[in-house]
Structure formats: C-alpha cells, structure tokens
Amino acid sequence: MTNDPGDRFTLITADRLIDGDGAPPIERGAVLIKGDAIVAVGPRDPVVPPEGAPVDAHDYPHATVLPGLIDSHVHLIGIGDGRKGDDLVTLPDEILTVQAAENARLHLHSGVTTVRDCGAKNRTTFLLRQAMDMGIATGPRLLLSGRPMAIVGGHLSYFGIEATGVDQCRAAVRQLIKEGADFIKITATGGSTATSHPNLPSFNVDELTAIIEEAHKFGKHAAAHCASSQGMVNALDAGIDTIIHAYFKEPDGSFLYRPELADRIAEQGVFVNPTMHQGRNRLWRLEEKARTDGLTPQEQADLDDGNRLQEIRYDQVARMVDAGVRLTAGSDAAWSFLPMGTFQDEVQAHTEAGLSPLQAVVSATGDAAKSCWVDDSLGTLQPGKLADLLVVHGDPSDDIAALSNVLDVFKDGARIDRGDLV
C-alpha cells in the first residue's frame, strides 16, 4: 500500500531562516511542509515531522531559507534585447508565447516563484498559464493582467485595450476579467510608446475611478504606470492600489520631489514599485562598453547624465521610504535590455536607495505579496501558506548579494529541477 503524496512531509533546515515579514532571522531554522503547504516554521529543534511519517529531509549548511521571491512587475513576452515595445508587438503571438515560456522558466530557476505580469499582447500569457496547468511548460505562479488599459494612442496601446469615457472604461475592465485577468494594469501616464506623452496624464480622474471601482467590485486590484507626479495624483484620487515607477516629474520633464505627494501615498497605504534597476542596467551596459571598446562622445554624455539621473532616482525613493511609503520590488523584465532571471539586481538596487538588506528582502517577499493581494497564501513563511521557498548560500539579511547565490527553489512544496543551473 502506497502513501498518499499529501501525507508525505518535507523538512528543510538551514543555518538561518528569514520569514519575509521583517522579523530578525532565526538561527538554525527549519520549515516543515506537508504536500504543498507549510505546517511549521521556527528553530529546528521543535520543528519535526510526526513520528513515523515519511519525510524528505534537506539540510543546507552555511545557507538561508526564505520565501520564494515575488517579482511584482514583469512583461513575460519581452525579449530583453533592447527593442521597443512598438517593435515587439509586431511579432506573431505564437513567438511571443514561446518567449514567455522561456522567460518564465528562467525566472523560476533564479528563485522567483510568483510573478505579476503587467501587460501582454492578446491571450499570450493566458495561453502560457494554460500550458503550465497542463504540465507542458514550467514557471512561477502567474498573476496576469492580460492586455493593459490605455487611452487611444497611449502607452502600451499597441497591445492594450483602449478605452475612452467612463462607460468604455467599465466595459473594458469587465472584458479583461472575463478573459481571466487577475488584476488590472492601467497606463495612467505616457511612457516609452512612440505615440504617448511620458510626462502627461492619460486617463481623466473620472475614467481612472471607474476602472478602479470596477476592478474592486470584482475583488481585483489595480496597478498604475505613473511616469509623472500628476499621473500619481490622479491615480491616488481614483483609489489606486499600486503605483508603478512613481517618477516625480513635471510636465516639462524636470524632476521635482513633492513631499506632500509622498505623504499622501503613505497615508493611503498605496504600494510603490520603483523599478530602480532599469536605469542602473543602462549604466552598466555603458560602463562595460567603456572598458572594452570605449565610448563615443554622445555615449559618454549619456553615461554622465545617466549617473546624475540615477542619483536623483535613489534620492527620491529614499525620501519616499522615509515618509513611510512601502515598496514592492518589481523588475520590469524583460522590457528594453532587462533579461529575465536577474530579479535580484532590482532587489539589490533597493539597498542602494537606503533600505537595509532585510527591508529589501521584505520588498521582494512579504510586501510584494501584499501589493499583489496574495499575502493570504504567499510571501511569508507561515503555517498554512503555500510552500514556495528559496534557499541561498550566505546571509542576504547581512549582504543582499547573497540573494543571487541560489542553491535550491521549491514551489508548492516540490523541489524544482534546475538542471545544470546550480
């Protein structure tokens, strides 16, 4: 007679345990799993399976066990080769779906067990989820927006659902939910899209309010791309849940930090996904070219200006954190030149903006789960939650770089076969 797999236990022990909720690490920690759920967490001595129960034991010396990472901002159909979204959308859906599958696998193998996809073409990501449910593809847990909401000609309108006026906005939300959307992604300002205006708002406040109210009515949250201060103001007026990017920029493109706006974000309990590694990644590429081939005068000017803008960005984010704003880590991969599988670079950028390593870990686990409205089952190591875990060599609460030293990844209590990615 064979045992039901749900009766089998998995015991994971490590030199330390980070629960994802901000508490100090537990030395000599342990997690006990039954089936796909956590049943006990704490110091290893009291965390033991029932006597005589079948158990798979994994011990990790010199390592840390923590919740699986949650990347709260990805675009799975992205290629990461620098092409603009205007060009990406011209590729057939079949190619984009295959690309999304490869991106999902890369992120899972790197330690990311949940992603929030903030906009894709047609049904590409929904088809990927169907393939994963069938066992054809593997990847993190998918939280999908499907097509993002945009004004006519606005940011991401080339694969978004365009809407004008309150009635069309409500109808568009209902359509997206019918298609399977887990949340609603809104482009509240322009962005990199050629026909959009990055520093100006897109939807009017009444339209944003209709979108967000309709999403909330169906138990869904809303996240808004905001590349200017007025875009953030409008989104806050409408009751947004997460602000993406959160650039304090004026209509003329100049940076101007508004402390009263940061205070309001904190008071309303709105999460901010600052996507800080985007700019840093551009600098890394220029610095590498300077070391190997040298820079043209224009590239050197871009590097100098990029360093200046990155310092402004870090300062703005640090001031938001000081004001009490909660951050959710999200990479925006694989947009532009950002490859999948490098989410830890975004988490590390949080420490360069002044967060402690432990606070940065929380932004990628417990707080990311809260921003995505999945903290009832994910984000922290607690009994009753799903057993998504990451094991890394070293101590990321002391040195955030250790977050990249991935030893093992567990999703739904099962160890992921990462092949030669060890």
RODO-2510 file (C-alpha; in nm, 4 decimals, decimal comma):
residues 422
     n   res          X          Y          Z
     1     m     0,0000     0,0000     0,0000
     2     t     0,1463     0,3383    -0,1028
     3     n     0,1171     0,6594     0,0923
     4     d    -0,0868     0,9474    -0,0445
     5     p     0,1640     1,2175    -0,1620
     6     g    -0,0308     1,4628     0,0503
     7     d     0,0689     1,2645     0,3587
     8     r     0,4408     1,2961     0,2839
     9     f     0,6419     1,5584     0,4695
    10     t     0,9387     1,7659     0,3575
    11     l     1,1760     1,9070     0,6189
    12     i     1,4081     2,1916     0,5175
    13     t     1,6773     2,3056     0,7607
    14     a     1,9387     2,5775     0,7203
    15     d     2,1762     2,7888     0,9261
    16     r     1,9174     3,0671     0,9258
    17     l     1,5603     3,1396     0,8235
    18     i     1,4091     3,4687     0,7032
    19     d     1,0304     3,4707     0,7302
    20     g     0,9673     3,7575     0,4828
    21     d     0,7757     3,9681     0,7340
    22     g     1,0727     4,1721     0,8589
    23     a     1,1499     3,9790     1,1779
    24     p     1,5176     3,9092     1,2571
    25     p     1,6477     3,5863     1,1034
    26     i     1,6001     3,2681     1,3049
    27     e     1,9295     3,0898     1,3606
    28     r     1,9272     2,7165     1,2851
    29     g     1,5838     2,7453     1,1279
    30     a     1,3510     2,4851     0,9855
    31     v     1,0409     2,4630     0,7663
    32     l     0,8139     2,1589     0,7729
    33     i     0,5970     2,1022     0,4672
    34     k     0,3083     1,8624     0,4110
    35     g     0,2071     1,8314     0,0486
    36     d     0,2068     2,1855    -0,0926
    37     a     0,1615     2,3748     0,2356
    38     i     0,3772     2,4842     0,5271
    39     v     0,2782     2,3238     0,8563
    40     a     0,5514     2,4526     1,0912
    41     v     0,8274     2,7150     1,0946
    42     g     1,0848     2,8090     1,3551
    43     p     1,4023     2,6895     1,5280
    44     r     1,4812     2,3400     1,4082
    45     d     1,4551     2,1530     1,7391
    46     p     1,0747     2,1840     1,7818
    47     v     1,0031     2,1677     1,4056
    48     v     0,9898     1,7947     1,3397
    49     p     0,7567     1,5670     1,1394
    50     p     0,5184     1,3334     1,3217
    51     e     0,6855     1,0182     1,4458
    52     g     0,6923     0,7506     1,1787
    53     a     0,5751     0,9815     0,8996
    54     p     0,7509     0,9585     0,5617
    55     v     0,9788     1,2605     0,5214
    56     d     1,2195     1,4045     0,2644
    57     a     1,4895     1,5950     0,4531
    58     h     1,7053     1,8712     0,3030
    59     d     1,9771     2,0301     0,5160
    60     y     2,1633     2,3397     0,3951
    61     p     2,4726     2,4384     0,5961
    62     h     2,6026     2,7961     0,5560
    63     a     2,2727     2,8869     0,3910
    64     t     1,9458     3,0751     0,4389
    65     v     1,5921     2,9616     0,3643
    66     l     1,3378     3,2328     0,2847
    67     p     1,0115     3,2717     0,0928
    68     g     1,0218     3,2317    -0,2824
    69     l     1,0747     3,5722    -0,4425
    70     i     0,7816     3,7643    -0,5911
    71     d     0,8588     3,9870    -0,8891
    72     s     0,5664     4,2265    -0,8890
    73     h     0,6342     4,3691    -1,2350
    74     v     0,7303     4,1651    -1,5390
    75     h     0,6473     4,1515    -1,9086
    76     l     0,6868     3,7858    -1,9931
    77     i     0,6639     3,8402    -2,3689
    78     g     0,9673     4,0733    -2,3644
    79     i     1,2907     3,9650    -2,5296
    80     g     1,5323     4,1855    -2,3357
    81     d     1,7341     4,2750    -2,6457
    82     g     1,6565     4,6469    -2,6351
    83     r     1,3815     4,6555    -2,8937
    84     k     1,0988     4,8962    -2,8246
    85     g     0,7530     4,7721    -2,7407
    86     d     0,6300     4,9285    -3,0640
    87     d     0,8501     4,6732    -3,2462
    88     l     0,7912     4,3840    -3,0077
    89     v     0,4177     4,3900    -3,0761
    90     t     0,4750     4,3214    -3,4462
    91     l     0,5918     3,9658    -3,3660
    92     p     0,3315     3,6882    -3,4000
    93     d     0,1507     3,5775    -3,0859
    94     e     0,2948     3,2274    -3,1250
    95     i     0,6529     3,3559    -3,0997
    96     l     0,5682     3,5767    -2,8039
    97     t     0,4060     3,2845    -2,6206
    98     v     0,7174     3,0704    -2,6703
    99     q     0,9300     3,3617    -2,5469
   100     a     0,7071     3,3992    -2,2416
   101     a     0,7537     3,0302    -2,1600
   102     e     1,1328     3,0620    -2,1711
   103     n     1,1230     3,3793    -1,9596
   104     a     0,9017     3,2081    -1,7031
   105     r     1,1427     2,9152    -1,6753
   106     l     1,4421     3,1463    -1,6309
   107     h     1,2722     3,3435    -1,3546
   108     l     1,1644     3,0303    -1,1680
   109     h     1,5126     2,8807    -1,1834
   110     s     1,6564     3,2049    -1,0444
   111     g     1,4376     3,1849    -0,7332
   112     v     1,1263     3,3780    -0,8361
   113     t     0,8208     3,1651    -0,7592
   114     t     0,5499     3,4258    -0,8355
   115     v     0,5310     3,6998    -1,0978
   116     r     0,2804     3,9751    -1,1660
   117     d     0,2738     4,0292    -1,5428
   118     c     0,1866     4,3914    -1,6153
   119     g     0,0788     4,3721    -1,9757
   120     a     0,0982     4,1334    -2,2693
   121     k    -0,0327     4,1022    -2,6232
   122     n    -0,3719     3,9379    -2,6721
   123     r    -0,4015     3,5999    -2,4907
   124     t    -0,0305     3,5097    -2,4916
   125     t     0,0202     3,4910    -2,1149
   126     f    -0,3159     3,3221    -2,0579
   127     l    -0,2119     3,0528    -2,3041
   128     l     0,1160     3,0130    -2,1163
   129     r    -0,0758     2,9624    -1,7928
   130     q    -0,2913     2,7013    -1,9618
   131     a     0,0211     2,5220    -2,0837
   132     m     0,1664     2,5317    -1,7320
   133     d    -0,1560     2,3897    -1,5887
   134     m    -0,1286     2,1068    -1,8408
   135     g     0,2328     2,0366    -1,7478
   136     i     0,3635     2,1426    -2,0895
   137     a     0,5613     2,4394    -1,9530
   138     t     0,7123     2,5269    -1,6177
   139     g     0,7444     2,8578    -1,4409
   140     p     0,6432     3,0710    -1,1446
   141     r     0,2897     3,1277    -1,0263
   142     l     0,1364     3,3733    -1,2748
   143     l    -0,0672     3,6788    -1,1767
   144     l    -0,1841     3,8196    -1,5076
   145     s    -0,3347     4,1456    -1,6267
   146     g    -0,3652     4,0361    -1,9878
   147     r    -0,3926     4,3442    -2,2042
   148     p    -0,3127     4,6689    -2,0195
   149     m    -0,5659     4,9519    -2,0170
   150     a    -0,4654     5,2571    -2,2222
   151     i    -0,6109     5,5662    -2,3793
   152     v    -0,6231     5,5813    -2,7579
   153     g    -0,2609     5,6070    -2,8674
   154     g    -0,1401     5,5942    -2,5075
   155     h     0,1397     5,3937    -2,3506
   156     l     0,1142     5,0232    -2,4420
   157     s    -0,1934     5,0952    -2,6545
   158     y    -0,0400     4,8855    -2,9333
   159     f    -0,1311     4,5696    -2,7406
   160     g    -0,3620     4,7189    -2,4814
   161     i    -0,7351     4,7593    -2,4558
   162     e    -0,8124     5,1224    -2,5459
   163     a    -1,0968     5,2994    -2,3712
   164     t    -1,2447     5,6495    -2,3716
   165     g    -1,5026     5,7682    -2,1214
   166     v    -1,6437     5,6125    -1,8075
   167     d    -1,8695     5,3587    -1,9789
   168     q    -1,5965     5,2227    -2,2052
   169     c    -1,3592     5,2026    -1,9086
   170     r    -1,6042     4,9955    -1,7047
   171     a    -1,6783     4,7721    -2,0040
   172     a    -1,3061     4,7183    -2,0666
   173     v    -1,2482     4,6051    -1,7074
   174     r    -1,5353     4,3584    -1,7348
   175     q    -1,3942     4,2254    -2,0619
   176     l    -1,0475     4,1756    -1,9105
   177     i    -1,1893     3,9934    -1,6109
   178     k    -1,3929     3,7739    -1,8468
   179     e    -1,0679     3,6886    -2,0268
   180     g    -0,9087     3,5800    -1,6983
   181     a    -0,7280     3,8880    -1,5645
   182     d    -0,6136     3,8605    -1,2022
   183     f    -0,5697     4,2382    -1,1739
   184     i    -0,5984     4,5482    -1,3903
   185     k    -0,2901     4,7261    -1,5243
   186     i    -0,3503     5,0913    -1,6122
   187     t    -0,1191     5,3261    -1,8009
   188     a    -0,2035     5,6442    -1,6110
   189     t     0,0602     5,8456    -1,8000
   190     g     0,2502     5,8094    -2,1220
   191     g     0,5711     5,6101    -2,1412
   192     s     0,8108     5,4656    -2,3978
   193     t     0,5350     5,4164    -2,6569
   194     a     0,6064     5,6392    -2,9565
   195     t     0,2576     5,7968    -2,9698
   196     s     0,2351     5,8650    -2,5950
   197     h     0,3415     6,1592    -2,3787
   198     p     0,5554     6,0335    -2,0860
   199     n     0,5227     6,3388    -1,8621
   200     l     0,1493     6,3916    -1,9040
   201     p    -0,1515     6,2085    -1,7556
   202     s    -0,3546     5,9856    -1,9849
   203     f    -0,6930     5,8872    -1,8390
   204     n    -0,9014     6,1531    -1,6674
   205     v    -0,9740     6,1051    -1,2973
   206     d    -1,3344     6,0004    -1,3598
   207     e    -1,2130     5,7352    -1,6041
   208     l    -0,9490     5,6087    -1,3595
   209     t    -1,2097     5,5986    -1,0841
   210     a    -1,4440     5,3916    -1,2999
   211     i    -1,1627     5,1452    -1,3822
   212     i    -1,0518     5,1004    -1,0220
   213     e    -1,4037     5,0842    -0,8781
   214     e    -1,4979     4,8188    -1,1305
   215     a    -1,1838     4,6174    -1,0527
   216     h    -1,2514     4,6364    -0,6787
   217     k    -1,6131     4,5341    -0,7311
   218     f    -1,4884     4,2026    -0,8685
   219     g    -1,2245     4,1572    -0,5982
   220     k    -0,9331     4,2600    -0,8208
   221     h    -0,6624     4,5146    -0,7532
   222     a    -0,5250     4,7800    -0,9872
   223     a    -0,1690     4,8912    -1,0591
   224     a    -0,0929     5,2088    -1,2496
   225     h     0,2097     5,3072    -1,4574
   226     c     0,2860     5,6630    -1,3430
   227     a     0,5803     5,8442    -1,5036
   228     s     0,4891     6,1877    -1,3670
   229     s     0,3674     6,3490    -1,0479
   230     q     0,0302     6,4500    -1,1914
   231     g    -0,0254     6,0909    -1,3009
   232     m     0,0314     5,9827    -0,9404
   233     v    -0,2072     6,2481    -0,8097
   234     n    -0,4790     6,1342    -1,0481
   235     a    -0,4266     5,7681    -0,9589
   236     l    -0,4441     5,8464    -0,5872
   237     d    -0,7626     6,0483    -0,6379
   238     a    -0,9118     5,7410    -0,8068
   239     g    -0,8144     5,4939    -0,5325
   240     i    -0,5203     5,3077    -0,6903
   241     d    -0,3578     5,0135    -0,5070
   242     t    -0,0032     5,0150    -0,6528
   243     i     0,1889     5,2909    -0,8268
   244     i     0,4490     5,1722    -1,0765
   245     h     0,7670     5,3769    -1,1381
   246     a     0,6497     5,6785    -0,9306
   247     y     0,8623     5,9390    -1,1069
   248     f     0,8347     6,2829    -0,9524
   249     k     0,8480     6,4644    -1,2862
   250     e     0,6842     6,7833    -1,4064
   251     p     0,5178     6,8303    -1,7482
   252     d     0,8418     6,9756    -1,8877
   253     g     1,0345     6,6621    -1,7847
   254     s     1,2164     6,8183    -1,4906
   255     f     1,2452     6,6314    -1,1611
   256     l     1,0769     6,7891    -0,8600
   257     y     1,0198     6,5849    -0,5455
   258     r     0,6840     6,6627    -0,3821
   259     p     0,6905     6,5650    -0,0140
   260     e     0,3155     6,6164     0,0229
   261     l     0,2574     6,3626    -0,2549
   262     a     0,4803     6,1053    -0,0848
   263     d     0,2931     6,1642     0,2413
   264     r    -0,0328     6,1004     0,0638
   265     i     0,0926     5,7749    -0,0902
   266     a     0,1900     5,6564     0,2583
   267     e    -0,1361     5,7700     0,4195
   268     q    -0,3461     5,5871     0,1593
   269     g    -0,1430     5,2695     0,2049
   270     v    -0,0505     5,2564    -0,1629
   271     f     0,2496     5,0440    -0,2606
   272     v     0,5200     5,1807    -0,4907
   273     n     0,7109     4,9663    -0,7418
   274     p     1,0075     5,1946    -0,8207
   275     t     1,1856     4,9853    -1,0919
   276     m     1,5255     5,1288    -0,9998
   277     h     1,7457     4,8775    -1,1796
   278     q     1,6206     4,9903    -1,5204
   279     g     1,8416     5,2980    -1,5108
   280     r     2,1255     5,1185    -1,3385
   281     n     2,1235     4,8467    -1,6069
   282     r     2,1661     5,1095    -1,8784
   283     l     2,4656     5,2477    -1,6880
   284     w     2,6177     4,9008    -1,6522
   285     r     2,5981     4,8474    -2,0277
   286     l     2,7704     5,1794    -2,0999
   287     e     3,0355     5,1145    -1,8352
   288     e     3,1091     4,7744    -1,9881
   289     k     3,1453     4,9309    -2,3331
   290     a     3,3786     5,1943    -2,1868
   291     r     3,6012     4,9145    -2,0530
   292     t     3,6047     4,7139    -2,3751
   293     d     3,5601     4,9388    -2,6801
   294     g     3,5485     5,2917    -2,5443
   295     l     3,2599     5,5368    -2,5671
   296     t     3,1676     5,7893    -2,8309
   297     p     3,1268     6,1481    -2,7069
   298     q     2,7489     6,1015    -2,7137
   299     e     2,7703     5,7759    -2,5163
   300     q     2,9954     5,9415    -2,2582
   301     a     2,7420     6,2225    -2,2250
   302     d     2,4661     5,9618    -2,1840
   303     l     2,6676     5,7886    -1,9116
   304     d     2,7324     6,1128    -1,7242
   305     d     2,3689     6,2173    -1,7488
   306     g     2,2532     5,8679    -1,6523
   307     n     2,4630     5,8716    -1,3355
   308     r     2,3116     6,2079    -1,2432
   309     l     1,9568     6,0860    -1,3024
   310     q     2,0189     5,7637    -1,1090
   311     e     2,1302     5,9605    -0,8050
   312     i     1,8130     6,1694    -0,8300
   313     r     1,6122     5,8482    -0,8523
   314     y     1,7759     5,6949    -0,5453
   315     d     1,7192     6,0173    -0,3524
   316     q     1,3503     6,0295    -0,4445
   317     v     1,2940     5,6687    -0,3427
   318     a     1,4845     5,7131    -0,0162
   319     r     1,2702     6,0149     0,0706
   320     m     0,9531     5,8184    -0,0051
   321     v     1,0681     5,5416     0,2275
   322     d     1,1448     5,7978     0,4990
   323     a     0,7870     5,9247     0,4532
   324     g     0,6550     5,5751     0,5251
   325     v     0,5886     5,4526     0,1708
   326     r     0,6015     5,0723     0,1342
   327     l     0,7958     4,9377    -0,1621
   328     t     0,7221     4,6310    -0,3695
   329     a     1,0120     4,5024    -0,5753
   330     g     0,9396     4,4559    -0,9436
   331     s     1,1971     4,4367    -1,2197
   332     d     1,0051     4,5310    -1,5394
   333     a     1,1938     4,2475    -1,7146
   334     a     1,2122     4,1551    -1,9963
   335     w     1,1434     4,5072    -2,1213
   336     s     1,4139     4,7031    -2,3026
   337     f     1,7538     4,5465    -2,2201
   338     l     1,6446     4,3784    -1,8952
   339     p     1,6871     3,9992    -1,9137
   340     m     1,4736     3,7607    -1,7120
   341     g     1,6395     3,5702    -1,4315
   342     t     1,8068     3,8775    -1,2817
   343     f     1,5368     3,9980    -1,0416
   344     q     1,7911     4,0082    -0,7586
   345     d     1,9533     4,3103    -0,9274
   346     e     1,6332     4,5071    -0,8640
   347     v     1,6236     4,3947    -0,5011
   348     q     1,9874     4,4968    -0,4594
   349     a     1,9061     4,8414    -0,6039
   350     h     1,6679     4,8897    -0,3110
   351     t     1,9668     4,8809    -0,0765
   352     e     2,1428     5,1451    -0,2865
   353     a     1,8413     5,3674    -0,2226
   354     g     1,8884     5,3249     0,1525
   355     l     1,6894     5,0162     0,2517
   356     s     1,8578     4,7651     0,4774
   357     p     1,9201     4,4224     0,3200
   358     l     1,6388     4,2749     0,5305
   359     q     1,3981     4,5511     0,4228
   360     a     1,4917     4,4827     0,0615
   361     v     1,4159     4,1126     0,1074
   362     v     1,0746     4,2025     0,2502
   363     s     1,0038     4,4222    -0,0536
   364     a     1,0522     4,1112    -0,2680
   365     t     0,8565     3,8712    -0,0457
   366     g     0,6058     3,9795     0,2204
   367     d     0,5338     4,3303     0,0907
   368     a     0,5321     4,2147    -0,2711
   369     a     0,2637     3,9603    -0,1776
   370     k     0,0571     4,2325    -0,0105
   371     s     0,0858     4,4551    -0,3172
   372     c    -0,0299     4,1659    -0,5369
   373     w    -0,3176     4,0777    -0,2991
   374     v    -0,1872     3,7236    -0,2459
   375     d    -0,0482     3,7597     0,1070
   376     d    -0,3124     3,5207     0,2419
   377     s    -0,1211     3,2337     0,0805
   378     l     0,2217     3,3624    -0,0263
   379     g     0,5083     3,5950     0,0656
   380     t     0,5975     3,4790     0,4162
   381     l     0,6951     3,1512     0,5804
   382     q     0,3922     3,0788     0,7970
   383     p     0,1874     2,7670     0,8714
   384     g    -0,0980     2,7306     0,6259
   385     k     0,0696     2,9204     0,3431
   386     l     0,1843     2,7609     0,0202
   387     a     0,5327     2,6139     0,0359
   388     d     0,7197     2,8381    -0,2084
   389     l     1,0763     2,8694    -0,0796
   390     l     1,4209     2,9825    -0,1866
   391     v     1,7485     2,8557    -0,0408
   392     v     2,0625     3,0657    -0,0903
   393     h     2,4228     3,0329     0,0230
   394     g     2,5146     3,3032     0,2736
   395     d     2,3020     3,5557     0,4598
   396     p     2,1053     3,8059     0,2467
   397     s     1,9938     3,9920     0,5616
   398     d     2,3587     4,0927     0,6024
   399     d     2,4759     4,1001     0,2393
   400     i     2,1993     4,1359    -0,0179
   401     a     2,4303     3,9936    -0,2881
   402     a     2,3816     3,6522    -0,1237
   403     l     2,0275     3,6534    -0,2650
   404     s     2,1794     3,5561    -0,6004
   405     n     2,3636     3,2523    -0,4590
   406     v     2,0721     3,0184    -0,5334
   407     l     2,1059     2,6617    -0,4064
   408     d     1,7504     2,5346    -0,4440
   409     v     1,3986     2,6519    -0,5291
   410     f     1,0781     2,4929    -0,4015
   411     k     0,7325     2,5643    -0,5450
   412     d     0,4187     2,4121    -0,3923
   413     g     0,6466     2,2051    -0,1699
   414     a     0,8290     2,0422    -0,4619
   415     r     1,1972     2,0941    -0,5325
   416     i     1,2472     2,2422    -0,8791
   417     d     1,4813     2,0521    -1,1080
   418     r     1,7046     2,3322    -1,2327
   419     g     1,9291     2,1072    -1,4413
   420     d     2,2792     2,2499    -1,4594
   421     l     2,1695     2,5841    -1,3091
   422     v     2,3131     2,5045    -0,9653
***
